[in-house]
Amino acid sequence: MVSEILLVGTGGFIGAILRYLVSGAIPRINEIPSGTLTVNATGSFVLAAMTFSSVEGSLRFFVSIGMLGSFTTFSTFAYESFRLLEEGETKYFLLNIILNLTVCLAATALAYQLIIP
């Protein structure tokens, strides 16, 4: 159990740093928080690819739970969406929600198509 906790913690440390770097490097497109969208879509793809390829053991704890757990960010997505609504940007609020759901589901479907013939 201790080794699993260390794997999750180490992965989480790396994932949080990657999230900071990736989401900070990608500018907003109009009012859409594109960095969060990119992080969530990438995380959806990687998690789906790992799940569909039946990754288990240490790699699962390190990447799926640790890295991707801190790399992807539903809370940031919710906050940024709320801020758009609060700022009266209803069009971008709806577009941000639709894009996050659509792109992340598409990334999952793509991973499925690549892993499961």
VOBA-1610 file (N, C-alpha, C; in pm, whole numbers, padded with zeros to 5 digits, always signed):
BEGIN
Met+00082-00120+00000Met+00000+00000+00000Met+00087+00127+00000Val+00197+00126+00073Val+00285+00244+00077Val+00342+00273-00061Ser+00380+00170-00134Ser+00435+00192-00268Ser+00330+00251-00361Glu+00205+00209-00348Glu+00097+00264-00430Glu+00075+00411-00398Ile+00080+00446-00270Ile+00063+00586-00229Ile+00176+00671-00284Leu+00298+00620-00280Leu+00411+00694-00335Leu+00399+00712-00486Leu+00351+00609-00555Leu+00331+00619-00700Leu+00226+00724-00732Val+00114+00722-00660Val+00008+00819-00682Val+00059+00961-00651Gly+00129+00977-00540Gly+00181+01108-00501Gly+00283+01162-00600Thr+00373+01077-00644Thr+00474+01120-00742Thr+00407+01156-00874Gly+00314+01073-00918Gly+00241+01102-01041Gly+00162+01232-01028Gly+00100+01253-00912Gly+00024+01375-00888Gly+00112+01499-00894Phe+00230+01488-00837Phe+00326+01599-00840Phe+00360+01635-00985Ile+00391+01534-01064Ile+00427+01557-01205Ile+00307+01609-01284Gly+00190+01549-01262Gly+00070+01592-01333Gly+00032+01736-01305Ala+00047+01778-01179Ala+00013+01916-01143Ala+00107+02015-01213Ile+00234+01980-01220Ile+00330+02067-01289Ile+00299+02072-01438Leu+00271+01956-01497Leu+00236+01954-01639Leu+00111+02035-01668Arg+00012+02024-01579Arg-00111+02101-01596Arg-00081+02250-01595Tyr-00001+02293-01502Tyr+00037+02434-01492Tyr+00107+02480-01620Leu+00199+02401-01669Leu+00275+02437-01788Leu+00188+02438-01913Val+00111+02331-01932Val+00030+02319-02054Val-00081+02423-02056Ser-00158+02434-01948Ser-00271+02527-01950Ser-00223+02672-01953Gly-00105+02698-01899Gly-00051+02834-01903Gly+00008+02871-02038Ala+00046+02772-02116Ala+00109+02798-02245Ala+00008+02820-02357Ile-00116+02786-02332Ile-00217+02794-02438Ile-00310+02912-02408Pro-00310+03011-02494Pro-00392+03130-02468Pro-00541+03102-02491Arg-00623+03189-02434Arg-00767+03181-02459Arg-00794+03204-02607Ile-00895+03138-02655Ile-00943+03164-02791Ile-01077+03234-02772Asn-01084+03360-02814Asn-01194+03448-02778Asn-01202+03447-02626Glu-01309+03400-02569Glu-01321+03394-02423Glu-01309+03251-02371Ile-01287+03154-02460Ile-01281+03014-02420Ile-01147+02984-02354Pro-01147+02927-02232Pro-01022+02888-02165Pro-00963+02763-02233Ser-00890+02785-02340Ser-00839+02677-02424Ser-00737+02588-02353Gly-00664+02641-02257Gly-00567+02561-02183Gly-00634+02451-02105Thr-00744+02484-02037Thr-00819+02383-01962Thr-00880+02280-02056Leu-00933+02326-02168Leu-00989+02235-02267Leu-00882+02139-02317Thr-00763+02189-02347Thr-00653+02105-02395Thr-00612+02002-02291Val-00599+02046-02168Val-00561+01956-02058Val-00666+01846-02041Asn-00793+01884-02040Asn-00898+01785-02020Asn-00909+01689-02138Ala-00895+01737-02260Ala-00903+01649-02377Ala-00785+01553-02381Thr-00666+01604-02354Thr-00546+01520-02351Thr-00558+01414-02242Gly-00599+01456-02124Gly-00617+01362-02014Gly-00722+01258-02044Ser-00832+01298-02109Ser-00937+01203-02146Ser-00883+01097-02243Phe-00804+01143-02339Phe-00747+01050-02437Phe-00651+00952-02370Val-00559+01003-02290Val-00458+00917-02228Val-00524+00819-02131Leu-00618+00866-02049Leu-00685+00777-01955Leu-00763+00668-02029Ala-00833+00707-02135Ala-00908+00608-02213Ala-00814+00508-02279Ala-00705+00556-02336Ala-00610+00465-02400Ala-00554+00365-02299Met-00521+00413-02181Met-00468+00323-02079Met-00574+00224-02031Thr-00695+00272-02014Thr-00803+00186-01967Thr-00838+00080-02071Phe-00851+00122-02197Phe-00887+00028-02302Phe-00776-00072-02331Ser-00654-00036-02299Ser-00543-00130-02320Ser-00515-00210-02193Ser-00600-00197-02093Ser-00595-00276-01969Ser-00464-00260-01893Val-00415-00138-01882Val-00295-00111-01803Val-00329-00135-01656Glu-00246-00208-01589Glu-00268-00239-01448Glu-00140-00213-01368Gly-00149-00235-01240Gly-00031-00230-01154Gly+00024-00091-01133Ser+00155-00086-01121Ser+00225+00038-01086Ser+00198+00151-01185Leu+00195+00119-01313Leu+00172+00222-01414Leu+00033+00283-01397Arg-00065+00202-01363Arg-00201+00253-01340Arg-00202+00351-01224Phe-00137+00317-01114Phe-00134+00407-00999Phe-00061+00536-01032Phe+00053+00524-01100Phe+00137+00639-01130Phe+00070+00733-01231Val+00024+00679-01344Val-00029+00764-01452Val-00178+00791-01436Ser-00259+00686-01431Ser-00405+00705-01432Ser-00455+00779-01309Ile-00412+00735-01193Ile-00462+00797-01070Ile-00380+00919-01033Gly-00248+00908-01035Gly-00162+01018-00993Gly-00153+01130-01094Met-00086+01104-01206Met-00062+01211-01305Met-00192+01268-01361Leu-00279+01181-01410Leu-00400+01231-01474Leu-00499+01288-01373Gly-00494+01237-01250Gly-00580+01291-01146Gly-00551+01437-01116Ser-00426+01475-01126Ser-00392+01615-01101Ser-00376+01694-01230Phe-00358+01627-01342Phe-00343+01695-01471Phe-00477+01746-01523Thr-00578+01662-01521Thr-00710+01704-01567Thr-00777+01781-01456Thr-00876+01861-01491Thr-00926+01953-01391Thr-01072+01992-01412Phe-01159+01910-01360Phe-01302+01941-01370Phe-01336+02065-01287Ser-01273+02080-01174Ser-01303+02196-01089Ser-01268+02327-01159Thr-01157+02330-01230Thr-01120+02450-01303Thr-01218+02475-01417Phe-01257+02370-01486Phe-01357+02380-01593Phe-01486+02440-01537Ala-01532+02391-01422Ala-01655+02442-01362Ala-01641+02589-01322Tyr-01529+02621-01261Tyr-01505+02760-01217Tyr-01499+02854-01337Glu-01421+02817-01439Glu-01408+02904-01556Glu-01542+02920-01628Ser-01619+02814-01633Ser-01752+02822-01695Ser-01841+02917-01615Phe-01839+02903-01484Phe-01919+02991-01399Phe-01878+03137-01415Arg-01748+03162-01422Arg-01699+03299-01438Arg-01750+03359-01570Leu-01751+03279-01676Leu-01804+03329-01803Leu-01952+03367-01789Leu-02027+03286-01720Leu-02169+03315-01698Leu-02184+03441-01612Glu-02105+03450-01508Glu-02109+03564-01418Glu-02073+03695-01490Glu-01982+03686-01587Glu-01940+03803-01664Glu-02035+03837-01779Gly-02146+03762-01788Gly-02244+03788-01893Gly-02207+03731-02028Glu-02107+03645-02031Glu-02061+03583-02157Glu-02135+03451-02180Thr-02268+03460-02191Thr-02351+03341-02202Thr-02315+03255-02322Lys-02286+03319-02433Lys-02248+03244-02554Lys-02122+03162-02529Tyr-02021+03223-02468Tyr-01895+03152-02441Tyr-01910+03052-02327Phe-01996+03080-02233Phe-02028+02985-02126Phe-02079+02855-02188Leu-02180+02866-02273Leu-02237+02747-02338Leu-02137+02680-02431Leu-02064+02760-02506Leu-01965+02705-02598Leu-01855+02629-02522Asn-01810+02683-02410Asn-01708+02617-02329Asn-01757+02481-02279Ile-01880+02476-02232Ile-01936+02349-02184Ile-01949+02249-02299Ile-02004+02294-02409Ile-02022+02204-02525Ile-01887+02155-02576Leu-01789+02245-02588Leu-01657+02205-02636Leu-01590+02105-02543Asn-01594+02130-02413Asn-01531+02038-02318Asn-01595+01900-02325Leu-01727+01894-02327Leu-01793+01763-02334Leu-01767+01694-02467Thr-01781+01767-02576Thr-01766+01708-02708Thr-01622+01665-02735Val-01527+01753-02708Val-01387+01722-02738Val-01335+01609-02648Cys-01373+01610-02520Cys-01326+01504-02430Cys-01389+01370-02465Leu-01516+01370-02502Leu-01579+01244-02546Leu-01518+01197-02679Ala-01487+01290-02767Ala-01423+01253-02894Ala-01283+01196-02869Ala-01210+01254-02775Ala-01077+01202-02742Ala-01088+01060-02686Thr-01189+01036-02604Thr-01212+00902-02550Thr-01247+00806-02662Ala-01334+00847-02752Ala-01373+00761-02865Ala-01253+00732-02955Leu-01168+00832-02977Leu-01048+00812-03059Leu-00956+00709-02994Ala-00935+00722-02865Ala-00851+00624-02794Ala-00911+00485-02807Tyr-01040+00474-02794Tyr-01108+00345-02808Tyr-01084+00287-02947Gln-01099+00369-03050Gln-01080+00323-03187Gln-00935+00280-03211Leu-00842+00346-03149Leu-00701+00311-03168Leu-00660+00185-03091Ile-00722+00161-02977Ile-00683+00049-02891Ile-00766-00075-02920Ile-00896-00060-02938Ile-00985-00173-02961Ile-01014-00181-03111Pro-00960-00281-03179Pro-00981-00290-03325Pro-01124-00323-03362
//
